[in-house]
Amino acid sequence: MTVLLTAVGVWCTVEARSTTASTASSNHALTDQPGTAAVTSAVSLTLNKIFSYTYDKTGVTENAAATLLRGRARDSYAKLFAQVRTMAPNQQLSLTSRVSATSVQQLTEDHAQLLVFLDQSAVRGNSATPETAAAQLAVTAERMDGNWFVTDLVPR
């Protein structure tokens, strides 16, 4: 009986440790409210800046992206914004983007995955009526030197 109880105790200990070492238990998205708020704020500010521009000041937006984006996000954004830089002056296009909702799906000490919804409003030429649209992005962010940077953007 002692051997059986010892074996069951060892098995329960091993199972408990494997559960606490799982990915789900290392996800702090629901348990670390200050950490979740910090990454949400940083990503929201970044997306508001890099997806808002006026046709005559695209350099301001490009500089913000160069400062706030890293990795694949910077590369894919540069390709996208090259088109904007070419087309926006001809169309006199101004775009305003605002994060409307954010869901942190995965959060560790220095890595986060988020689902972000944007409301976008575009004005072309002398039109007084803005065109509105919504966008959805899967965002990956990494904490580097204490700051959150967007490292990947995938439209959904």
Rosetta constraint file for C-alpha pairs under 8 A:
AtomPair CA 1 CA 5 HARMONIC 6.17 0.50
AtomPair CA 2 CA 6 HARMONIC 6.07 0.50
AtomPair CA 3 CA 7 HARMONIC 6.11 0.50
AtomPair CA 4 CA 8 HARMONIC 6.23 0.50
AtomPair CA 5 CA 9 HARMONIC 6.08 0.50
AtomPair CA 6 CA 10 HARMONIC 6.15 0.50
AtomPair CA 7 CA 11 HARMONIC 6.13 0.50
AtomPair CA 8 CA 12 HARMONIC 6.11 0.50
AtomPair CA 9 CA 13 HARMONIC 6.20 0.50
AtomPair CA 10 CA 14 HARMONIC 6.24 0.50
AtomPair CA 11 CA 15 HARMONIC 6.20 0.50
AtomPair CA 12 CA 16 HARMONIC 6.07 0.50
AtomPair CA 13 CA 17 HARMONIC 6.25 0.50
AtomPair CA 14 CA 18 HARMONIC 6.24 0.50
AtomPair CA 15 CA 19 HARMONIC 6.24 0.50
AtomPair CA 16 CA 20 HARMONIC 6.42 0.50
AtomPair CA 17 CA 21 HARMONIC 6.22 0.50
AtomPair CA 18 CA 22 HARMONIC 6.37 0.50
AtomPair CA 19 CA 25 HARMONIC 7.44 0.50
AtomPair CA 20 CA 25 HARMONIC 5.68 0.50
AtomPair CA 20 CA 26 HARMONIC 7.83 0.50
AtomPair CA 21 CA 25 HARMONIC 6.62 0.50
AtomPair CA 21 CA 26 HARMONIC 7.18 0.50
AtomPair CA 22 CA 26 HARMONIC 6.68 0.50
AtomPair CA 23 CA 27 HARMONIC 6.41 0.50
AtomPair CA 26 CA 107 HARMONIC 7.97 0.50
AtomPair CA 26 CA 108 HARMONIC 6.54 0.50
AtomPair CA 27 CA 106 HARMONIC 5.61 0.50
AtomPair CA 27 CA 107 HARMONIC 5.20 0.50
AtomPair CA 27 CA 108 HARMONIC 5.75 0.50
AtomPair CA 28 CA 32 HARMONIC 5.23 0.50
AtomPair CA 28 CA 35 HARMONIC 7.99 0.50
AtomPair CA 28 CA 36 HARMONIC 7.82 0.50
AtomPair CA 28 CA 106 HARMONIC 7.08 0.50
AtomPair CA 28 CA 107 HARMONIC 5.09 0.50
AtomPair CA 28 CA 108 HARMONIC 5.86 0.50
AtomPair CA 29 CA 33 HARMONIC 7.44 0.50
AtomPair CA 29 CA 35 HARMONIC 7.82 0.50
AtomPair CA 29 CA 36 HARMONIC 5.84 0.50
AtomPair CA 29 CA 104 HARMONIC 5.94 0.50
AtomPair CA 29 CA 105 HARMONIC 6.40 0.50
AtomPair CA 29 CA 106 HARMONIC 5.63 0.50
AtomPair CA 29 CA 107 HARMONIC 4.87 0.50
AtomPair CA 29 CA 108 HARMONIC 7.69 0.50
AtomPair CA 30 CA 36 HARMONIC 7.68 0.50
AtomPair CA 32 CA 36 HARMONIC 6.05 0.50
AtomPair CA 33 CA 37 HARMONIC 6.01 0.50
AtomPair CA 34 CA 38 HARMONIC 6.08 0.50
AtomPair CA 35 CA 39 HARMONIC 6.32 0.50
AtomPair CA 36 CA 40 HARMONIC 6.02 0.50
AtomPair CA 36 CA 104 HARMONIC 6.86 0.50
AtomPair CA 36 CA 107 HARMONIC 7.30 0.50
AtomPair CA 37 CA 41 HARMONIC 5.98 0.50
AtomPair CA 38 CA 42 HARMONIC 6.17 0.50
AtomPair CA 39 CA 43 HARMONIC 6.01 0.50
AtomPair CA 39 CA 112 HARMONIC 7.46 0.50
AtomPair CA 39 CA 141 HARMONIC 7.83 0.50
AtomPair CA 39 CA 148 HARMONIC 6.43 0.50
AtomPair CA 40 CA 44 HARMONIC 5.96 0.50
AtomPair CA 40 CA 102 HARMONIC 6.85 0.50
AtomPair CA 40 CA 104 HARMONIC 7.28 0.50
AtomPair CA 41 CA 45 HARMONIC 6.11 0.50
AtomPair CA 42 CA 46 HARMONIC 6.16 0.50
AtomPair CA 42 CA 148 HARMONIC 6.17 0.50
AtomPair CA 42 CA 149 HARMONIC 7.66 0.50
AtomPair CA 43 CA 47 HARMONIC 6.11 0.50
AtomPair CA 43 CA 141 HARMONIC 7.53 0.50
AtomPair CA 43 CA 148 HARMONIC 7.43 0.50
AtomPair CA 43 CA 149 HARMONIC 7.44 0.50
AtomPair CA 43 CA 150 HARMONIC 6.74 0.50
AtomPair CA 44 CA 48 HARMONIC 6.06 0.50
AtomPair CA 44 CA 98 HARMONIC 7.91 0.50
AtomPair CA 44 CA 99 HARMONIC 5.85 0.50
AtomPair CA 45 CA 49 HARMONIC 6.24 0.50
AtomPair CA 46 CA 50 HARMONIC 6.17 0.50
AtomPair CA 46 CA 65 HARMONIC 7.88 0.50
AtomPair CA 46 CA 68 HARMONIC 6.37 0.50
AtomPair CA 46 CA 150 HARMONIC 7.68 0.50
AtomPair CA 47 CA 51 HARMONIC 5.83 0.50
AtomPair CA 47 CA 97 HARMONIC 7.70 0.50
AtomPair CA 47 CA 98 HARMONIC 7.69 0.50
AtomPair CA 47 CA 99 HARMONIC 7.23 0.50
AtomPair CA 48 CA 52 HARMONIC 6.15 0.50
AtomPair CA 48 CA 96 HARMONIC 7.76 0.50
AtomPair CA 48 CA 97 HARMONIC 5.44 0.50
AtomPair CA 48 CA 98 HARMONIC 5.27 0.50
AtomPair CA 48 CA 99 HARMONIC 6.50 0.50
AtomPair CA 49 CA 53 HARMONIC 7.94 0.50
AtomPair CA 49 CA 61 HARMONIC 6.65 0.50
AtomPair CA 49 CA 64 HARMONIC 6.74 0.50
AtomPair CA 49 CA 65 HARMONIC 7.76 0.50
AtomPair CA 49 CA 97 HARMONIC 7.92 0.50
AtomPair CA 50 CA 61 HARMONIC 5.56 0.50
AtomPair CA 50 CA 62 HARMONIC 7.27 0.50
AtomPair CA 50 CA 64 HARMONIC 6.37 0.50
AtomPair CA 50 CA 65 HARMONIC 5.55 0.50
AtomPair CA 51 CA 61 HARMONIC 7.75 0.50
AtomPair CA 51 CA 95 HARMONIC 7.23 0.50
AtomPair CA 51 CA 96 HARMONIC 6.93 0.50
AtomPair CA 51 CA 97 HARMONIC 5.66 0.50
AtomPair CA 52 CA 61 HARMONIC 7.09 0.50
AtomPair CA 52 CA 94 HARMONIC 7.52 0.50
AtomPair CA 52 CA 95 HARMONIC 5.06 0.50
AtomPair CA 52 CA 96 HARMONIC 4.45 0.50
AtomPair CA 52 CA 97 HARMONIC 5.31 0.50
AtomPair CA 53 CA 57 HARMONIC 6.84 0.50
AtomPair CA 53 CA 58 HARMONIC 5.91 0.50
AtomPair CA 53 CA 60 HARMONIC 7.82 0.50
AtomPair CA 53 CA 61 HARMONIC 6.01 0.50
AtomPair CA 53 CA 94 HARMONIC 5.62 0.50
AtomPair CA 53 CA 95 HARMONIC 5.32 0.50
AtomPair CA 53 CA 96 HARMONIC 6.61 0.50
AtomPair CA 54 CA 58 HARMONIC 6.13 0.50
AtomPair CA 54 CA 88 HARMONIC 7.83 0.50
AtomPair CA 54 CA 92 HARMONIC 7.87 0.50
AtomPair CA 54 CA 93 HARMONIC 6.37 0.50
AtomPair CA 54 CA 94 HARMONIC 4.15 0.50
AtomPair CA 54 CA 95 HARMONIC 6.39 0.50
AtomPair CA 55 CA 85 HARMONIC 7.55 0.50
AtomPair CA 55 CA 88 HARMONIC 4.90 0.50
AtomPair CA 55 CA 89 HARMONIC 4.90 0.50
AtomPair CA 55 CA 92 HARMONIC 5.50 0.50
AtomPair CA 55 CA 93 HARMONIC 5.26 0.50
AtomPair CA 55 CA 94 HARMONIC 5.62 0.50
AtomPair CA 56 CA 89 HARMONIC 6.48 0.50
AtomPair CA 56 CA 92 HARMONIC 7.83 0.50
AtomPair CA 57 CA 61 HARMONIC 7.43 0.50
AtomPair CA 58 CA 62 HARMONIC 6.29 0.50
AtomPair CA 58 CA 85 HARMONIC 6.38 0.50
AtomPair CA 59 CA 63 HARMONIC 6.06 0.50
AtomPair CA 60 CA 64 HARMONIC 6.34 0.50
AtomPair CA 61 CA 65 HARMONIC 6.27 0.50
AtomPair CA 62 CA 66 HARMONIC 6.19 0.50
AtomPair CA 62 CA 81 HARMONIC 7.68 0.50
AtomPair CA 63 CA 67 HARMONIC 6.32 0.50
AtomPair CA 64 CA 68 HARMONIC 6.05 0.50
AtomPair CA 65 CA 69 HARMONIC 5.45 0.50
AtomPair CA 65 CA 74 HARMONIC 7.08 0.50
AtomPair CA 65 CA 77 HARMONIC 7.85 0.50
AtomPair CA 66 CA 70 HARMONIC 7.81 0.50
AtomPair CA 66 CA 74 HARMONIC 6.94 0.50
AtomPair CA 68 CA 149 HARMONIC 5.69 0.50
AtomPair CA 68 CA 150 HARMONIC 6.71 0.50
AtomPair CA 69 CA 73 HARMONIC 5.97 0.50
AtomPair CA 69 CA 74 HARMONIC 5.03 0.50
AtomPair CA 69 CA 149 HARMONIC 5.76 0.50
AtomPair CA 69 CA 150 HARMONIC 5.05 0.50
AtomPair CA 69 CA 151 HARMONIC 6.00 0.50
AtomPair CA 70 CA 74 HARMONIC 5.09 0.50
AtomPair CA 70 CA 149 HARMONIC 6.51 0.50
AtomPair CA 70 CA 150 HARMONIC 6.14 0.50
AtomPair CA 70 CA 151 HARMONIC 4.76 0.50
AtomPair CA 70 CA 152 HARMONIC 7.76 0.50
AtomPair CA 71 CA 75 HARMONIC 6.59 0.50
AtomPair CA 71 CA 151 HARMONIC 5.15 0.50
AtomPair CA 71 CA 152 HARMONIC 6.97 0.50
AtomPair CA 72 CA 76 HARMONIC 6.02 0.50
AtomPair CA 72 CA 151 HARMONIC 5.94 0.50
AtomPair CA 72 CA 152 HARMONIC 5.36 0.50
AtomPair CA 72 CA 153 HARMONIC 7.75 0.50
AtomPair CA 73 CA 77 HARMONIC 5.89 0.50
AtomPair CA 73 CA 150 HARMONIC 6.60 0.50
AtomPair CA 73 CA 151 HARMONIC 4.91 0.50
AtomPair CA 73 CA 152 HARMONIC 4.17 0.50
AtomPair CA 73 CA 153 HARMONIC 5.44 0.50
AtomPair CA 74 CA 78 HARMONIC 6.07 0.50
AtomPair CA 74 CA 151 HARMONIC 7.18 0.50
AtomPair CA 74 CA 152 HARMONIC 7.84 0.50
AtomPair CA 75 CA 79 HARMONIC 6.58 0.50
AtomPair CA 76 CA 80 HARMONIC 6.33 0.50
AtomPair CA 77 CA 81 HARMONIC 5.87 0.50
AtomPair CA 78 CA 82 HARMONIC 6.06 0.50
AtomPair CA 79 CA 83 HARMONIC 7.06 0.50
AtomPair CA 80 CA 84 HARMONIC 6.75 0.50
AtomPair CA 81 CA 85 HARMONIC 5.98 0.50
AtomPair CA 82 CA 86 HARMONIC 6.43 0.50
AtomPair CA 83 CA 87 HARMONIC 6.11 0.50
AtomPair CA 84 CA 88 HARMONIC 5.39 0.50
AtomPair CA 85 CA 89 HARMONIC 7.25 0.50
AtomPair CA 86 CA 90 HARMONIC 7.64 0.50
AtomPair CA 87 CA 91 HARMONIC 6.38 0.50
AtomPair CA 88 CA 92 HARMONIC 5.52 0.50
AtomPair CA 88 CA 93 HARMONIC 4.82 0.50
AtomPair CA 88 CA 94 HARMONIC 7.43 0.50
AtomPair CA 89 CA 93 HARMONIC 6.59 0.50
AtomPair CA 91 CA 124 HARMONIC 5.95 0.50
AtomPair CA 91 CA 125 HARMONIC 6.16 0.50
AtomPair CA 92 CA 123 HARMONIC 7.92 0.50
AtomPair CA 92 CA 124 HARMONIC 5.36 0.50
AtomPair CA 92 CA 125 HARMONIC 4.71 0.50
AtomPair CA 93 CA 122 HARMONIC 6.81 0.50
AtomPair CA 93 CA 123 HARMONIC 5.73 0.50
AtomPair CA 93 CA 124 HARMONIC 4.54 0.50
AtomPair CA 93 CA 125 HARMONIC 6.46 0.50
AtomPair CA 94 CA 122 HARMONIC 5.63 0.50
AtomPair CA 94 CA 123 HARMONIC 5.32 0.50
AtomPair CA 94 CA 124 HARMONIC 6.57 0.50
AtomPair CA 95 CA 120 HARMONIC 6.89 0.50
AtomPair CA 95 CA 121 HARMONIC 5.74 0.50
AtomPair CA 95 CA 122 HARMONIC 4.43 0.50
AtomPair CA 95 CA 123 HARMONIC 6.56 0.50
AtomPair CA 96 CA 120 HARMONIC 5.64 0.50
AtomPair CA 96 CA 121 HARMONIC 5.23 0.50
AtomPair CA 96 CA 122 HARMONIC 6.41 0.50
AtomPair CA 97 CA 118 HARMONIC 6.32 0.50
AtomPair CA 97 CA 119 HARMONIC 5.69 0.50
AtomPair CA 97 CA 120 HARMONIC 4.38 0.50
AtomPair CA 97 CA 121 HARMONIC 6.48 0.50
AtomPair CA 98 CA 118 HARMONIC 5.49 0.50
AtomPair CA 98 CA 119 HARMONIC 5.36 0.50
AtomPair CA 98 CA 120 HARMONIC 6.50 0.50
AtomPair CA 99 CA 116 HARMONIC 6.98 0.50
AtomPair CA 99 CA 117 HARMONIC 5.86 0.50
AtomPair CA 99 CA 118 HARMONIC 4.40 0.50
AtomPair CA 99 CA 119 HARMONIC 6.32 0.50
AtomPair CA 100 CA 116 HARMONIC 7.79 0.50
AtomPair CA 100 CA 117 HARMONIC 5.61 0.50
AtomPair CA 100 CA 118 HARMONIC 5.39 0.50
AtomPair CA 100 CA 119 HARMONIC 6.18 0.50
AtomPair CA 101 CA 116 HARMONIC 5.93 0.50
AtomPair CA 101 CA 117 HARMONIC 5.16 0.50
AtomPair CA 101 CA 118 HARMONIC 7.21 0.50
AtomPair CA 102 CA 114 HARMONIC 6.81 0.50
AtomPair CA 102 CA 115 HARMONIC 5.80 0.50
AtomPair CA 102 CA 116 HARMONIC 4.52 0.50
AtomPair CA 102 CA 117 HARMONIC 6.32 0.50
AtomPair CA 103 CA 114 HARMONIC 5.49 0.50
AtomPair CA 103 CA 115 HARMONIC 5.14 0.50
AtomPair CA 103 CA 116 HARMONIC 6.44 0.50
AtomPair CA 104 CA 112 HARMONIC 7.13 0.50
AtomPair CA 104 CA 113 HARMONIC 6.07 0.50
AtomPair CA 104 CA 114 HARMONIC 4.37 0.50
AtomPair CA 104 CA 115 HARMONIC 6.51 0.50
AtomPair CA 105 CA 112 HARMONIC 7.53 0.50
AtomPair CA 105 CA 113 HARMONIC 5.56 0.50
AtomPair CA 105 CA 114 HARMONIC 5.35 0.50
AtomPair CA 105 CA 115 HARMONIC 7.08 0.50
AtomPair CA 106 CA 111 HARMONIC 7.81 0.50
AtomPair CA 106 CA 112 HARMONIC 5.34 0.50
AtomPair CA 106 CA 113 HARMONIC 5.01 0.50
AtomPair CA 106 CA 114 HARMONIC 7.01 0.50
AtomPair CA 107 CA 111 HARMONIC 5.87 0.50
AtomPair CA 107 CA 112 HARMONIC 4.44 0.50
AtomPair CA 107 CA 113 HARMONIC 6.64 0.50
AtomPair CA 108 CA 112 HARMONIC 6.38 0.50
AtomPair CA 109 CA 143 HARMONIC 7.81 0.50
AtomPair CA 110 CA 142 HARMONIC 5.47 0.50
AtomPair CA 110 CA 143 HARMONIC 4.52 0.50
AtomPair CA 110 CA 144 HARMONIC 7.38 0.50
AtomPair CA 111 CA 140 HARMONIC 7.49 0.50
AtomPair CA 111 CA 141 HARMONIC 5.87 0.50
AtomPair CA 111 CA 142 HARMONIC 4.62 0.50
AtomPair CA 111 CA 143 HARMONIC 6.29 0.50
AtomPair CA 112 CA 140 HARMONIC 5.76 0.50
AtomPair CA 112 CA 141 HARMONIC 5.13 0.50
AtomPair CA 112 CA 142 HARMONIC 6.39 0.50
AtomPair CA 113 CA 138 HARMONIC 7.27 0.50
AtomPair CA 113 CA 139 HARMONIC 5.73 0.50
AtomPair CA 113 CA 140 HARMONIC 4.61 0.50
AtomPair CA 113 CA 141 HARMONIC 6.40 0.50
AtomPair CA 114 CA 138 HARMONIC 5.86 0.50
AtomPair CA 114 CA 139 HARMONIC 5.09 0.50
AtomPair CA 114 CA 140 HARMONIC 6.41 0.50
AtomPair CA 115 CA 136 HARMONIC 7.22 0.50
AtomPair CA 115 CA 137 HARMONIC 5.86 0.50
AtomPair CA 115 CA 138 HARMONIC 4.75 0.50
AtomPair CA 115 CA 139 HARMONIC 6.20 0.50
AtomPair CA 116 CA 136 HARMONIC 5.70 0.50
AtomPair CA 116 CA 137 HARMONIC 5.22 0.50
AtomPair CA 116 CA 138 HARMONIC 6.40 0.50
AtomPair CA 116 CA 139 HARMONIC 7.12 0.50
AtomPair CA 117 CA 134 HARMONIC 7.13 0.50
AtomPair CA 117 CA 135 HARMONIC 5.74 0.50
AtomPair CA 117 CA 136 HARMONIC 4.57 0.50
AtomPair CA 117 CA 137 HARMONIC 6.52 0.50
AtomPair CA 118 CA 134 HARMONIC 5.60 0.50
AtomPair CA 118 CA 135 HARMONIC 5.00 0.50
AtomPair CA 118 CA 136 HARMONIC 6.24 0.50
AtomPair CA 119 CA 132 HARMONIC 7.34 0.50
AtomPair CA 119 CA 133 HARMONIC 6.12 0.50
AtomPair CA 119 CA 134 HARMONIC 4.70 0.50
AtomPair CA 119 CA 135 HARMONIC 6.55 0.50
AtomPair CA 120 CA 132 HARMONIC 5.58 0.50
AtomPair CA 120 CA 133 HARMONIC 5.18 0.50
AtomPair CA 120 CA 134 HARMONIC 5.83 0.50
AtomPair CA 120 CA 135 HARMONIC 7.42 0.50
AtomPair CA 121 CA 130 HARMONIC 5.89 0.50
AtomPair CA 121 CA 131 HARMONIC 5.54 0.50
AtomPair CA 121 CA 132 HARMONIC 4.43 0.50
AtomPair CA 121 CA 133 HARMONIC 6.48 0.50
AtomPair CA 122 CA 130 HARMONIC 5.36 0.50
AtomPair CA 122 CA 131 HARMONIC 5.09 0.50
AtomPair CA 122 CA 132 HARMONIC 6.34 0.50
AtomPair CA 123 CA 127 HARMONIC 6.42 0.50
AtomPair CA 123 CA 128 HARMONIC 7.30 0.50
AtomPair CA 123 CA 129 HARMONIC 6.96 0.50
AtomPair CA 123 CA 130 HARMONIC 4.82 0.50
AtomPair CA 123 CA 131 HARMONIC 6.40 0.50
AtomPair CA 124 CA 130 HARMONIC 7.74 0.50
AtomPair CA 135 CA 155 HARMONIC 7.58 0.50
AtomPair CA 135 CA 156 HARMONIC 7.77 0.50
AtomPair CA 136 CA 155 HARMONIC 5.99 0.50
AtomPair CA 136 CA 156 HARMONIC 5.28 0.50
AtomPair CA 137 CA 153 HARMONIC 6.41 0.50
AtomPair CA 137 CA 154 HARMONIC 5.48 0.50
AtomPair CA 137 CA 155 HARMONIC 4.50 0.50
AtomPair CA 137 CA 156 HARMONIC 5.35 0.50
AtomPair CA 138 CA 152 HARMONIC 7.99 0.50
AtomPair CA 138 CA 153 HARMONIC 5.88 0.50
AtomPair CA 138 CA 154 HARMONIC 5.04 0.50
AtomPair CA 138 CA 155 HARMONIC 6.30 0.50
AtomPair CA 138 CA 156 HARMONIC 6.60 0.50
AtomPair CA 139 CA 150 HARMONIC 6.95 0.50
AtomPair CA 139 CA 151 HARMONIC 7.65 0.50
AtomPair CA 139 CA 152 HARMONIC 5.69 0.50
AtomPair CA 139 CA 153 HARMONIC 4.84 0.50
AtomPair CA 139 CA 154 HARMONIC 6.51 0.50
AtomPair CA 140 CA 150 HARMONIC 5.91 0.50
AtomPair CA 140 CA 151 HARMONIC 5.57 0.50
AtomPair CA 140 CA 152 HARMONIC 4.96 0.50
AtomPair CA 140 CA 153 HARMONIC 6.66 0.50
AtomPair CA 141 CA 148 HARMONIC 6.24 0.50
AtomPair CA 141 CA 149 HARMONIC 5.37 0.50
AtomPair CA 141 CA 150 HARMONIC 4.30 0.50
AtomPair CA 141 CA 151 HARMONIC 5.31 0.50
AtomPair CA 141 CA 152 HARMONIC 7.03 0.50
AtomPair CA 142 CA 148 HARMONIC 5.54 0.50
AtomPair CA 142 CA 149 HARMONIC 5.46 0.50
AtomPair CA 142 CA 150 HARMONIC 6.52 0.50
AtomPair CA 142 CA 151 HARMONIC 6.55 0.50
AtomPair CA 143 CA 147 HARMONIC 5.22 0.50
AtomPair CA 143 CA 148 HARMONIC 4.29 0.50
AtomPair CA 143 CA 149 HARMONIC 6.23 0.50
AtomPair CA 144 CA 148 HARMONIC 6.32 0.50
AtomPair CA 144 CA 149 HARMONIC 7.17 0.50
